């Protein structure tokens, strides 16, 4: 029985350790809390790969959440907070980077690849039809 309990503890411990610490925050209104949740959901942790500040357990993410909270309590607008983070950490901190020369491939790449794929597929289908038409004996 003790071995079963030990095995269960070993299996469950990574999940318990993976839980993020609760950071109690006091807000003046529900609107402020919603703004805070939205901001930390759309800002990316600069240490973690593709993880929002909201769900990151990195110490830097905790510092950034605290910074967002303080700026929000100081009365700064969401735009100001995003701009401050972008100026300090670059466009990487934003999940939705602005349309600019260096981010153009992010926005234009997928539609361009889709268009190239459709054109290539159309050309291949047309060539196959021509080949099949030429092979058919006239009856």
Secondary structure, 3 states (H helix, E strand, C coil): CHHHHHHHHHHHHHHHHHCCCCCCCCCCCHHHHHHHHHHHHHEECCCCCCCECCCCCCHHHHHHHHHHHHHHHCCCCHHHHHHHHHHHHCHHHECCCCCCHHHHHHHHHHHHHHHHHHHHHHHHHHHHHHHHHHHCCCC
